Amino acid sequence: MLKLLTLGALGYAAYRYIEQRKVGAGEVRLAGGPLSKRAAVQSSPDLV
């Protein structure tokens, strides 16, 4: 039982580490995902 708990804790720690690295990368991987910190709203040149 102790081995199972240890493996579960290691797996959860690895999952959290990977998820934090994805967010820190500042990339949009899927539509509707988080935007990077460099994202900005720009006016359309067609409206001029």
C-alpha positions in Angstrom: 0.0 0.0 0.0 2.9 2.4 0.8 4.4 1.7 -2.7 1.1 2.7 -4.3 0.8 5.9 -2.3 4.4 6.8 -3.2 3.9 6.1 -6.9 0.7 8.2 -6.8 2.5 11.1 -5.2 5.3 11.0 -7.7 2.9 10.9 -10.6 0.9 13.8 -9.2 4.1 15.8 -8.7 5.2 15.1 -12.3 1.8 16.1 -13.6 1.9 19.4 -11.7 5.5 20.1 -12.9 4.5 19.5 -16.6 1.4 21.7 -16.3 3.3 24.6 -14.8 5.9 24.4 -17.6 3.2 24.5 -20.2 1.7 27.7 -18.7 5.1 29.3 -18.2 6.0 28.8 -21.9 3.6 31.5 -23.0 2.4 29.6 -26.0 -1.1 29.1 -27.4 -1.4 25.4 -28.2 -5.1 25.1 -28.7 -7.8 27.5 -29.8 -9.3 29.2 -26.8 -6.2 28.5 -24.7 -4.3 31.1 -22.6 -2.7 33.9 -24.5 0.9 34.9 -24.2 2.0 37.9 -22.2 3.1 39.6 -25.4 -0.4 39.5 -27.0 -1.9 42.8 -27.9 -5.1 44.1 -29.6 -4.4 45.7 -32.9 -6.7 47.7 -35.2 -7.5 46.2 -38.5 -5.8 48.0 -41.5 -9.0 47.3 -43.6 -11.0 49.8 -41.5 -9.0 52.8 -42.5 
